[in-house]
Amino acid sequence: MAQASGGDAQAGKKAFIQCQACHTVDAKAPSRMGPSLLGVYGAKIGGRPGYDHYSKALSGTPGKWDDAKLDQWLTRPTKFAAGTSMAFAGVPDPKRRADLIAYLKTLK
């Protein structure tokens, strides 16, 4: 996989292992605790089809997932959307976040 936005998608795929406890990227798999992240890049924030367990904090956030918003979310979800139900502290390493974003961009 190629590098995108300063991130390495192949490294992001490896880093995504930590996300798989709650998220899937398989079009045929049901949602887990969190929504499928297949096609999340460019999608409406808090509006994944087939997933209706968003907190009001996230479903009320305007916009679409882009590099900047994903970076903010991955840094600290509770700061991006105060009141979110996602119990994940975040990814403190900027390079790892860039890699994850590069990987998410490949999932269409």
Backbone as JSON Lines, residues from 0, in Angstrom:
{"i":0,"aa":"M","n":[0.85,-1.19,0.0],"ca":[0.0,0.0,0.0],"c":[0.89,1.24,0.0]}
{"i":1,"aa":"A","n":[0.42,2.26,-0.62],"ca":[1.2,3.48,-0.77],"c":[1.07,4.39,0.44]}
{"i":2,"aa":"Q","n":[2.0,5.31,0.51],"ca":[1.97,6.31,1.56],"c":[1.01,7.42,1.17]}
{"i":3,"aa":"A","n":[0.24,7.94,2.14],"ca":[-0.72,9.01,1.87],"c":[-0.74,9.99,3.03]}
{"i":4,"aa":"S","n":[-0.76,11.27,2.73],"ca":[-0.83,12.32,3.75],"c":[0.22,12.15,4.84]}
{"i":5,"aa":"G","n":[1.41,11.78,4.45],"ca":[2.47,11.61,5.43],"c":[2.38,10.29,6.17]}
{"i":6,"aa":"G","n":[1.4,9.49,5.85],"ca":[1.24,8.21,6.53],"c":[1.49,7.05,5.59]}
{"i":7,"aa":"D","n":[1.81,5.92,6.17],"ca":[2.07,4.7,5.43],"c":[0.89,3.75,5.65]}
{"i":8,"aa":"A","n":[0.13,3.5,4.6],"ca":[-1.09,2.68,4.72],"c":[-0.78,1.26,5.2]}
{"i":9,"aa":"Q","n":[0.35,0.7,4.8],"ca":[0.71,-0.65,5.24],"c":[0.96,-0.67,6.75]}
{"i":10,"aa":"A","n":[1.67,0.34,7.23],"ca":[1.89,0.45,8.68],"c":[0.56,0.71,9.39]}
{"i":11,"aa":"G","n":[-0.32,1.48,8.76],"ca":[-1.64,1.74,9.32],"c":[-2.48,0.48,9.43]}
{"i":12,"aa":"K","n":[-2.36,-0.39,8.44],"ca":[-3.09,-1.67,8.48],"c":[-2.64,-2.48,9.69]}
{"i":13,"aa":"K","n":[-1.34,-2.48,9.96],"ca":[-0.82,-3.19,11.14],"c":[-1.31,-2.52,12.42]}
{"i":14,"aa":"A","n":[-1.31,-1.2,12.45],"ca":[-1.76,-0.46,13.64],"c":[-3.25,-0.64,13.88]}
{"i":15,"aa":"F","n":[-4.0,-0.92,12.82],"ca":[-5.45,-1.08,12.93],"c":[-5.84,-2.28,13.78]}
{"i":16,"aa":"I","n":[-4.92,-3.17,14.04],"ca":[-5.2,-4.34,14.89],"c":[-5.81,-3.9,16.21]}
{"i":17,"aa":"Q","n":[-5.35,-2.79,16.77],"ca":[-5.9,-2.31,18.04],"c":[-7.36,-1.87,17.9]}
{"i":18,"aa":"C","n":[-7.78,-1.52,16.71],"ca":[-9.14,-1.05,16.46],"c":[-10.12,-2.2,16.24]}
{"i":19,"aa":"Q","n":[-9.6,-3.37,15.87],"ca":[-10.44,-4.49,15.49],"c":[-11.25,-5.08,16.62]}
{"i":20,"aa":"A","n":[-10.95,-4.76,17.85],"ca":[-11.76,-5.24,18.96],"c":[-13.18,-4.66,18.87]}
{"i":21,"aa":"C","n":[-13.3,-3.47,18.3],"ca":[-14.6,-2.79,18.24],"c":[-15.08,-2.49,16.82]}
{"i":22,"aa":"H","n":[-14.18,-2.5,15.84],"ca":[-14.54,-2.11,14.47],"c":[-14.14,-3.18,13.47]}
{"i":23,"aa":"T","n":[-14.89,-3.25,12.4],"ca":[-14.57,-4.14,11.29],"c":[-14.39,-3.3,10.03]}
{"i":24,"aa":"V","n":[-13.78,-3.89,9.03],"ca":[-13.67,-3.24,7.72],"c":[-14.14,-4.21,6.63]}
{"i":25,"aa":"D","n":[-14.85,-5.22,7.04],"ca":[-15.38,-6.25,6.13],"c":[-16.82,-5.88,5.77]}
{"i":26,"aa":"A","n":[-17.09,-5.72,4.49],"ca":[-18.42,-5.31,4.03],"c":[-19.51,-6.3,4.43]}
{"i":27,"aa":"K","n":[-19.17,-7.55,4.62],"ca":[-20.16,-8.57,4.94],"c":[-20.3,-8.84,6.44]}
{"i":28,"aa":"A","n":[-19.41,-8.27,7.22],"ca":[-19.45,-8.51,8.67],"c":[-20.41,-7.54,9.35]}
{"i":29,"aa":"P","n":[-21.1,-7.99,10.38],"ca":[-21.97,-7.08,11.12],"c":[-21.12,-6.09,11.94]}
{"i":30,"aa":"S","n":[-21.71,-4.99,12.31],"ca":[-21.01,-4.03,13.16],"c":[-20.69,-4.69,14.49]}
{"i":31,"aa":"R","n":[-19.65,-4.22,15.09],"ca":[-19.28,-4.71,16.43],"c":[-19.74,-3.63,17.41]}
{"i":32,"aa":"M","n":[-19.0,-3.46,18.48],"ca":[-19.34,-2.42,19.45],"c":[-19.37,-1.05,18.75]}
{"i":33,"aa":"G","n":[-18.48,-0.88,17.78],"ca":[-18.43,0.33,16.98],"c":[-18.83,0.01,15.55]}
{"i":34,"aa":"P","n":[-19.04,1.01,14.74],"ca":[-19.46,0.78,13.35],"c":[-18.33,0.25,12.48]}
{"i":35,"aa":"S","n":[-18.7,-0.31,11.34],"ca":[-17.72,-0.68,10.33],"c":[-17.03,0.61,9.87]}
{"i":36,"aa":"L","n":[-15.75,0.51,9.63],"ca":[-15.01,1.67,9.15],"c":[-14.72,1.59,7.66]}
{"i":37,"aa":"L","n":[-15.34,0.65,6.99],"ca":[-15.23,0.55,5.54],"c":[-15.87,1.79,4.92]}
{"i":38,"aa":"G","n":[-15.11,2.55,4.16],"ca":[-15.63,3.75,3.51],"c":[-15.82,4.93,4.45]}
{"i":39,"aa":"V","n":[-15.19,4.91,5.61],"ca":[-15.39,5.99,6.58],"c":[-14.78,7.31,6.09]}
{"i":40,"aa":"Y","n":[-13.65,7.25,5.37],"ca":[-13.02,8.49,4.91],"c":[-13.95,9.21,3.94]}
{"i":41,"aa":"G","n":[-14.28,10.43,4.25],"ca":[-15.19,11.23,3.42],"c":[-16.66,11.06,3.79]}
{"i":42,"aa":"A","n":[-16.95,10.14,4.7],"ca":[-18.34,9.91,5.11],"c":[-18.77,10.91,6.18]}
{"i":43,"aa":"K","n":[-20.06,11.05,6.35],"ca":[-20.63,11.94,7.37],"c":[-20.21,11.47,8.75]}
{"i":44,"aa":"I","n":[-19.8,12.4,9.58],"ca":[-19.43,12.08,10.96],"c":[-20.68,11.62,11.71]}
{"i":45,"aa":"G","n":[-20.56,10.49,12.39],"ca":[-21.69,9.99,13.19],"c":[-22.86,9.53,12.37]}
{"i":46,"aa":"G","n":[-22.63,9.04,11.17],"ca":[-23.75,8.65,10.32],"c":[-23.48,7.43,9.46]}
{"i":47,"aa":"R","n":[-22.88,6.4,10.01],"ca":[-22.61,5.2,9.22],"c":[-23.9,4.42,9.01]}
{"i":48,"aa":"P","n":[-24.24,4.06,7.79],"ca":[-25.44,3.27,7.52],"c":[-25.41,1.93,8.26]}
{"i":49,"aa":"G","n":[-26.53,1.57,8.85],"ca":[-26.62,0.3,9.55],"c":[-26.1,0.33,10.96]}
{"i":50,"aa":"Y","n":[-25.69,1.48,11.44],"ca":[-25.19,1.59,12.81],"c":[-25.93,2.72,13.5]}
{"i":51,"aa":"D","n":[-26.66,2.39,14.55],"ca":[-27.49,3.42,15.19],"c":[-27.18,3.6,16.68]}
{"i":52,"aa":"H","n":[-25.94,3.35,17.06],"ca":[-25.56,3.45,18.47],"c":[-24.65,4.65,18.76]}
{"i":53,"aa":"Y","n":[-24.72,5.67,17.91],"ca":[-23.88,6.84,18.14],"c":[-24.38,7.64,19.32]}
{"i":54,"aa":"S","n":[-23.46,8.23,20.06],"ca":[-23.82,9.17,21.12],"c":[-24.34,10.44,20.46]}
{"i":55,"aa":"K","n":[-25.12,11.19,21.19],"ca":[-25.61,12.47,20.67],"c":[-24.44,13.4,20.35]}
{"i":56,"aa":"A","n":[-23.38,13.28,21.13],"ca":[-22.2,14.13,20.9],"c":[-21.61,13.89,19.52]}
{"i":57,"aa":"L","n":[-21.52,12.65,19.11],"ca":[-20.91,12.37,17.8],"c":[-21.92,12.52,16.67]}
{"i":58,"aa":"S","n":[-23.13,12.07,16.86],"ca":[-24.11,12.19,15.78],"c":[-24.47,13.65,15.52]}
{"i":59,"aa":"G","n":[-24.23,14.52,16.49],"ca":[-24.5,15.94,16.33],"c":[-23.32,16.74,15.81]}
{"i":60,"aa":"T","n":[-22.22,16.06,15.51],"ca":[-21.03,16.74,15.01],"c":[-21.16,16.92,13.5]}
{"i":61,"aa":"P","n":[-21.11,18.15,13.01],"ca":[-21.25,18.37,11.56],"c":[-19.99,17.99,10.79]}
{"i":62,"aa":"G","n":[-20.16,17.79,9.52],"ca":[-19.02,17.57,8.64],"c":[-18.81,16.13,8.25]}
{"i":63,"aa":"K","n":[-17.71,15.94,7.54],"ca":[-17.32,14.62,7.06],"c":[-15.92,14.3,7.56]}
{"i":64,"aa":"W","n":[-15.62,13.01,7.61],"ca":[-14.3,12.58,8.06],"c":[-13.25,12.88,6.99]}
{"i":65,"aa":"D","n":[-12.32,13.75,7.33],"ca":[-11.19,14.07,6.47],"c":[-9.91,13.89,7.3]}
{"i":66,"aa":"D","n":[-8.77,14.22,6.73],"ca":[-7.51,14.03,7.45],"c":[-7.51,14.75,8.79]}
{"i":67,"aa":"A","n":[-7.88,16.02,8.79],"ca":[-7.81,16.83,10.01],"c":[-8.77,16.31,11.08]}
{"i":68,"aa":"K","n":[-9.99,15.99,10.69],"ca":[-10.97,15.53,11.68],"c":[-10.62,14.14,12.21]}
{"i":69,"aa":"L","n":[-10.15,13.26,11.34],"ca":[-9.72,11.94,11.81],"c":[-8.52,12.07,12.75]}
{"i":70,"aa":"D","n":[-7.61,12.98,12.43],"ca":[-6.46,13.19,13.3],"c":[-6.9,13.68,14.67]}
{"i":71,"aa":"Q","n":[-7.82,14.63,14.71],"ca":[-8.34,15.13,15.98],"c":[-9.04,14.01,16.75]}
{"i":72,"aa":"W","n":[-9.87,13.24,16.06],"ca":[-10.6,12.14,16.69],"c":[-9.64,11.1,17.26]}
{"i":73,"aa":"L","n":[-8.68,10.7,16.44],"ca":[-7.74,9.67,16.88],"c":[-6.81,10.15,17.99]}
{"i":74,"aa":"T","n":[-6.57,11.46,18.05],"ca":[-5.73,12.0,19.12],"c":[-6.42,11.81,20.47]}
{"i":75,"aa":"R","n":[-7.68,12.21,20.54],"ca":[-8.46,12.05,21.77],"c":[-9.94,12.19,21.44]}
{"i":76,"aa":"P","n":[-10.63,11.06,21.29],"ca":[-12.05,11.1,20.93],"c":[-12.9,11.97,21.86]}
{"i":77,"aa":"T","n":[-12.63,11.94,23.15],"ca":[-13.45,12.71,24.09],"c":[-13.24,14.21,23.96]}
{"i":78,"aa":"K","n":[-12.11,14.63,23.43],"ca":[-11.89,16.06,23.2],"c":[-12.56,16.48,21.89]}
{"i":79,"aa":"F","n":[-12.54,15.61,20.89],"ca":[-13.17,15.91,19.6],"c":[-14.68,16.02,19.76]}
{"i":80,"aa":"A","n":[-15.28,15.09,20.5],"ca":[-16.73,15.07,20.7],"c":[-17.01,14.79,22.17]}
{"i":81,"aa":"A","n":[-17.01,15.85,22.96],"ca":[-17.26,15.7,24.4],"c":[-18.59,14.99,24.62]}
{"i":82,"aa":"G","n":[-18.54,13.91,25.38],"ca":[-19.74,13.13,25.64],"c":[-19.85,11.89,24.76]}
{"i":83,"aa":"T","n":[-18.84,11.66,23.9],"ca":[-18.87,10.47,23.07],"c":[-18.87,9.22,23.93]}
{"i":84,"aa":"S","n":[-19.46,8.17,23.44],"ca":[-19.49,6.92,24.19],"c":[-18.29,6.03,23.86]}
{"i":85,"aa":"M","n":[-17.43,6.49,22.94],"ca":[-16.26,5.69,22.6],"c":[-15.25,5.74,23.74]}
{"i":86,"aa":"A","n":[-15.03,4.59,24.35],"ca":[-14.12,4.5,25.5],"c":[-12.72,4.14,25.02]}
{"i":87,"aa":"F","n":[-12.1,5.04,24.31],"ca":[-10.75,4.84,23.79],"c":[-9.97,6.1,24.06]}
{"i":88,"aa":"A","n":[-8.81,5.96,24.68],"ca":[-8.02,7.13,25.09],"c":[-7.44,7.9,23.91]}
{"i":89,"aa":"G","n":[-7.17,7.23,22.82],"ca":[-6.6,7.9,21.66],"c":[-5.23,7.35,21.3]}
{"i":90,"aa":"V","n":[-4.69,7.88,20.23],"ca":[-3.38,7.47,19.71],"c":[-2.46,8.68,19.85]}
{"i":91,"aa":"P","n":[-1.57,8.68,20.82],"ca":[-0.74,9.86,21.06],"c":[0.32,10.12,19.99]}
{"i":92,"aa":"D","n":[0.77,9.08,19.28],"ca":[1.85,9.23,18.3],"c":[1.33,9.76,16.97]}
{"i":93,"aa":"P","n":[1.75,10.96,16.55],"ca":[1.26,11.55,15.3],"c":[1.56,10.68,14.07]}
{"i":94,"aa":"K","n":[2.7,10.01,14.03],"ca":[3.05,9.15,12.9],"c":[2.08,7.97,12.83]}
{"i":95,"aa":"R","n":[1.77,7.39,13.95],"ca":[0.84,6.26,13.97],"c":[-0.56,6.71,13.53]}
{"i":96,"aa":"R","n":[-0.98,7.9,13.95],"ca":[-2.27,8.43,13.5],"c":[-2.27,8.63,11.99]}
{"i":97,"aa":"A","n":[-1.18,9.2,11.45],"ca":[-1.08,9.41,10.01],"c":[-1.14,8.07,9.27]}
{"i":98,"aa":"D","n":[-0.5,7.06,9.82],"ca":[-0.54,5.73,9.21],"c":[-1.96,5.17,9.22]}
{"i":99,"aa":"L","n":[-2.65,5.3,10.34],"ca":[-4.04,4.82,10.43],"c":[-4.94,5.54,9.43]}
{"i":100,"aa":"I","n":[-4.78,6.84,9.31],"ca":[-5.58,7.62,8.36],"c":[-5.28,7.18,6.94]}
{"i":101,"aa":"A","n":[-4.01,6.97,6.62],"ca":[-3.64,6.5,5.29],"c":[-4.31,5.16,4.99]}
{"i":102,"aa":"Y","n":[-4.36,4.28,5.98],"ca":[-5.02,2.99,5.8],"c":[-6.52,3.17,5.61]}
{"i":103,"aa":"L","n":[-7.15,3.99,6.45],"ca":[-8.6,4.21,6.33],"c":[-8.97,4.75,4.95]}
{"i":104,"aa":"K","n":[-8.09,5.53,4.37],"ca":[-8.35,6.09,3.03],"c":[-8.4,5.01,1.95]}
{"i":105,"aa":"T","n":[-7.75,3.88,2.21],"ca":[-7.74,2.8,1.21],"c":[-8.99,1.94,1.27]}
{"i":106,"aa":"L","n":[-9.79,2.1,2.31],"ca":[-10.97,1.24,2.53],"c":[-12.19,1.83,1.86]}
{"i":107,"aa":"K","n":[-12.52,1.35,0.7],"ca":[-13.63,1.92,-0.06],"c":[-14.73,0.92,-0.26]}
